[in-house]
Amino acid sequence: MGYNHDSNGRSDPTSRSWNRLYTRLMAENGNWLVEVKPWYVIGSTDDNPDITKYMGYYQLKIGYHLGEAVLSAKGQYNWNTGYGGAEVGLSYPVTKHVRLYTQVYSGYGESLIDYNFNQTRVGVGVMLNDIF
């Protein structure tokens, strides 16, 4: 269980933030990892009153070991509105503690500033910890 505060660090009128209480339920079996993270929004959402319409009330994450690489997918969805987003990623070790990471995200909620816009983004970066 935990508390999560997300903010884009901007001032009005582009300020976006929300607070959530969450629980993470995780299972690992062989090369597979599955995680469900339901949340409950607390406090004011004046900056973005319809954020749950696009972000839903949970996140589902799946990971699979492909040798040294890890293939992952995660997403959130609101069954009442039909809005959500999904990310597919692939990481590969460069050193013992550093991995190269590539991802594709499509849908709503990729960032707080434009959580209510449907978009597709591709990213490449460095990862310090993997999901396994």
ABEGO torsion letter per residue (X at the ends): XBBBBBBAGBBOAABBBBBBBBBBBBBBBEABBBBBBBBBBBEBAAABAAAAAAAEABBBBBBBBBEABBBBBBBBBBAAAGBEBBBBBBBBBABAABBBBBBBBBEBGABAAAAABBBBBBBBBBBABBAX
